[in-house]
């Protein structure tokens, strides 16, 4: 099979791939030699995949680049699942790094991409260790960074959730309405302010869309000290002191 780099898997490697699908192999090292993908070291399982991982993987992370196919204990609908590790240490030449990067897709195709659960690239041993693999999984599962607009929307949703709602909570349903005040009502309010009268009653007229003063009382004589506001239906009462009714 011809590929972009002109490198294909050797017959020996393909036979090993077929054998490994039965579960008798835990790890396969793959090297590029003479323009071919060839098998290196292979190892059978000794314990669980986590117990075997560092014991088998770390000793193979030398100055020589390679691929490592490491079998997990989990399965999907195609069979056992594997991790594909591309090991290219800093000591590699630029040509080696490019060659292994370009041939990676070829190896995955030859092995069977449906069996590969995760792919991991590493140039430091720590990144290819069991701890590094688990950090890779945690990073891949983390949510993508949010934009400024998404962060603002998230903050608004949190504020809505954390807002305490009780029996006394009031929410505005309208921004408000504006009616002009008739001259008679304005005159009555001035008289109330100046102490000439002690009580006026204002009401809104939906038909006229205005506020008027149908009732005012001047039977009280105390000077105006303040205004108290009371409301019921569409009428408002103002009094200079005492209780509004």
C-alpha positions as CSV (number, residue, x, y, z in Angstrom):
1,X,0.0,0.0,0.0
2,X,1.5,3.3,-1.0
3,X,1.1,6.4,1.2
4,X,2.2,10.0,1.4
5,X,5.7,9.2,2.8
6,X,6.0,6.0,0.7
7,X,6.2,4.0,3.9
8,X,4.0,0.9,4.5
9,X,3.8,-1.8,7.1
10,X,5.9,-4.9,6.7
11,X,4.2,-8.3,6.4
12,X,5.7,-9.3,9.8
13,X,4.1,-6.3,11.4
14,X,0.7,-7.0,9.8
15,X,0.8,-10.5,11.1
16,X,1.5,-9.2,14.6
17,X,-1.4,-6.8,14.4
18,X,-3.7,-9.7,13.6
19,X,-2.4,-11.7,16.5
20,X,-2.7,-8.9,18.9
21,X,-6.4,-8.4,18.4
22,X,-7.0,-11.6,20.5
23,X,-5.7,-10.1,23.7
24,X,-2.4,-11.9,24.0
25,X,-0.4,-8.8,23.5
26,X,-0.2,-5.8,25.8
27,X,2.3,-3.6,24.0
28,X,3.8,-3.4,20.5
29,X,6.7,-1.1,19.6
30,X,6.8,0.0,16.0
31,X,9.9,1.4,14.3
32,X,10.6,2.9,10.8
33,X,13.5,1.0,9.2
34,X,14.5,1.0,5.5
35,X,11.2,2.8,4.6
36,X,9.1,0.2,6.3
37,X,7.1,0.0,9.5
38,X,8.5,-2.9,11.4
39,X,7.8,-4.5,14.9
40,X,10.2,-3.8,17.7
41,X,9.7,-5.1,21.3
42,X,6.3,-6.7,22.2
43,X,5.1,-7.8,25.6
44,X,2.2,-9.8,26.9
45,X,-0.1,-8.6,29.7
46,X,1.0,-9.1,33.3
47,X,-1.7,-7.4,35.3
48,X,-4.2,-4.6,34.7
49,X,-3.5,-2.0,32.0
50,X,-2.7,0.6,34.7
51,X,-0.4,-1.8,36.6
52,X,1.5,-2.7,33.4
53,X,1.7,0.8,31.9
54,X,4.7,2.5,33.4
55,X,6.6,-0.9,33.7
56,X,6.3,-1.5,30.0
57,X,6.1,1.9,28.4
58,X,8.8,4.0,30.2
59,X,11.8,1.6,29.5
60,X,11.1,2.0,25.7
61,X,11.3,5.8,25.8
62,X,14.9,6.1,24.7
63,X,16.7,8.5,22.3
64,X,15.3,6.5,19.4
65,X,11.9,7.6,18.1
66,X,9.1,5.0,17.9
67,X,5.4,4.3,18.0
68,X,3.9,2.4,20.9
69,X,0.6,0.6,20.7
70,X,-0.6,-0.1,24.2
71,X,-3.7,-2.2,24.8
72,X,-6.3,-1.2,27.4
73,X,-8.7,-3.6,29.1
74,X,-11.8,-1.9,27.7
75,X,-13.7,-2.8,24.5
76,X,-15.8,-1.2,21.9
77,X,-17.9,-2.8,19.2
78,X,-14.8,-3.6,17.2
79,X,-12.9,-5.3,20.0
80,X,-10.2,-4.3,22.5
81,X,-9.1,-0.7,22.6
82,X,-5.6,0.7,22.3
83,X,-3.6,3.8,22.9
84,X,-1.3,5.0,20.1
85,X,1.8,6.9,21.5
86,X,4.1,8.8,19.1
87,X,7.4,9.1,20.9
88,X,9.8,11.7,19.3
89,X,12.4,12.9,21.9
90,X,14.1,16.2,21.6
91,X,17.3,14.4,20.5
92,X,15.6,13.5,17.2
93,X,16.6,15.2,14.0
94,X,14.1,17.4,12.2
95,X,13.9,14.8,9.5
96,X,13.0,12.0,12.0
97,X,10.3,14.2,13.6
98,X,8.7,15.0,10.3
99,X,8.9,11.4,9.1
100,X,7.2,10.0,12.2
101,X,4.6,12.7,12.2
102,X,3.8,12.1,8.5
103,X,3.6,8.2,8.9
104,X,1.4,8.2,12.0
105,X,-1.8,8.1,10.0
106,X,-0.4,5.2,7.9
107,X,0.3,3.2,11.1
108,X,-3.2,3.9,12.4
109,X,-4.8,2.8,9.2
110,X,-2.8,-0.4,9.0
111,X,-3.6,-1.3,12.6
112,X,-7.3,-0.4,12.4
113,X,-8.3,3.1,13.4
114,X,-11.5,1.8,15.1
115,X,-9.4,0.1,17.8
116,X,-7.4,3.2,18.7
117,X,-9.2,5.0,21.6
118,X,-6.6,7.8,22.2
119,X,-3.6,9.2,20.5
120,X,-0.7,10.7,22.5
121,X,2.3,12.7,21.2
122,X,5.3,13.0,23.6
123,X,8.8,14.2,23.6
124,X,9.3,14.0,27.4
125,X,9.0,10.8,29.5
126,X,6.7,12.5,31.9
127,X,4.2,13.2,29.1
128,X,4.1,9.6,28.0
129,X,3.8,8.2,31.6
130,X,0.6,6.9,33.1
131,X,0.2,10.2,34.9
132,X,0.8,12.1,31.7
133,X,-1.8,10.0,29.9
134,X,-4.4,10.7,32.6
135,X,-3.6,14.5,32.4
136,X,-4.1,14.3,28.6
137,X,-7.5,12.7,29.2
138,X,-8.5,15.4,31.7
139,X,-7.3,18.2,29.3
140,X,-9.3,16.7,26.4
141,X,-12.4,16.5,28.5
142,X,-12.2,20.1,29.8
143,X,-14.6,22.6,28.1
144,X,-13.3,24.9,25.5
145,X,-12.5,28.5,26.5
146,X,-15.5,30.8,26.3
147,X,-15.7,34.0,24.4
148,X,-16.4,37.3,26.1
149,X,-20.1,37.1,25.0
150,X,-20.4,33.6,26.2
151,X,-18.9,34.5,29.6
152,X,-21.4,37.3,30.0
153,X,-24.3,35.1,29.1
154,X,-23.0,32.5,31.6
155,X,-22.8,35.1,34.3
156,X,-26.3,36.3,33.7
157,X,-27.6,32.7,34.0
158,X,-25.8,32.2,37.3
159,X,-27.2,35.5,38.6
160,X,-30.7,34.3,37.7
161,X,-30.2,31.0,39.4
162,X,-28.8,32.6,42.6
163,X,-31.6,35.3,42.8
164,X,-33.7,34.6,45.9
165,X,-37.4,34.6,45.2
166,X,-39.9,34.9,48.1
167,X,-43.6,35.6,48.7
168,X,-42.6,39.3,48.9
169,X,-40.5,39.4,45.7
170,X,-41.9,41.9,43.2
171,X,-41.0,41.9,39.6
172,X,-41.9,44.8,37.2
173,X,-44.3,43.8,34.4
174,X,-44.4,47.2,32.8
175,X,-41.9,50.0,32.6
176,X,-44.6,52.5,33.6
177,X,-47.1,54.8,32.0
178,X,-47.2,58.6,31.8
179,X,-50.3,60.7,32.1
180,X,-50.4,64.5,31.9
181,X,-51.6,66.3,35.1
182,X,-54.5,68.7,34.7
183,X,-54.2,72.3,35.8
184,X,-56.8,71.8,38.5
185,X,-54.7,69.0,40.0
186,X,-51.5,71.0,39.9
187,X,-53.3,74.0,41.6
188,X,-54.5,71.6,44.3
189,X,-51.0,70.2,44.9
190,X,-49.6,73.8,45.2
191,X,-52.3,74.6,47.8
192,X,-51.4,71.5,49.7
193,X,-47.8,72.4,49.7
194,X,-48.5,76.0,50.8
195,X,-50.7,74.8,53.7
196,X,-54.0,76.2,52.3
197,X,-55.6,72.8,52.3
198,X,-54.6,69.6,54.1
199,X,-55.8,66.8,51.9
200,X,-56.3,66.2,48.2
201,X,-57.3,63.0,46.3
202,X,-55.9,62.4,42.8
203,X,-57.2,59.9,40.3
204,X,-56.3,58.8,36.8
205,X,-58.8,58.9,34.0
206,X,-58.1,56.2,31.4
207,X,-60.6,57.8,29.0
208,X,-59.0,61.2,29.2
209,X,-55.5,59.8,29.9
210,X,-55.0,62.5,32.5
211,X,-54.6,62.9,36.3
212,X,-57.2,65.1,38.0
213,X,-58.2,66.2,41.5
214,X,-61.9,65.4,42.1
215,X,-61.6,65.9,45.8
216,X,-59.8,68.3,48.1
217,X,-60.3,69.3,51.6
218,X,-59.4,72.5,53.4
219,X,-61.0,71.7,56.8
220,X,-57.6,71.3,58.5
221,X,-55.3,74.1,59.5
222,X,-51.8,72.7,60.5
223,X,-48.9,73.8,58.5
224,X,-47.5,71.4,55.9
225,X,-44.7,69.4,57.4
226,X,-44.4,66.6,54.8
227,X,-46.4,64.5,52.4
228,X,-47.5,60.9,52.9
229,X,-48.6,58.9,50.0
230,X,-51.3,56.2,49.9
231,X,-52.6,54.3,46.9
232,X,-55.6,52.1,46.2
233,X,-57.0,51.2,42.8
234,X,-56.3,54.2,40.6
235,X,-56.7,56.9,43.2
236,X,-54.0,58.6,45.3
237,X,-54.4,60.5,48.4
238,X,-52.0,63.2,49.7
239,X,-52.2,64.7,53.1
240,X,-49.9,67.3,54.8
241,X,-49.6,65.2,58.0
242,X,-51.4,62.4,59.8
243,X,-52.6,59.2,58.1
244,X,-53.7,59.0,54.5
245,X,-56.9,57.1,53.8
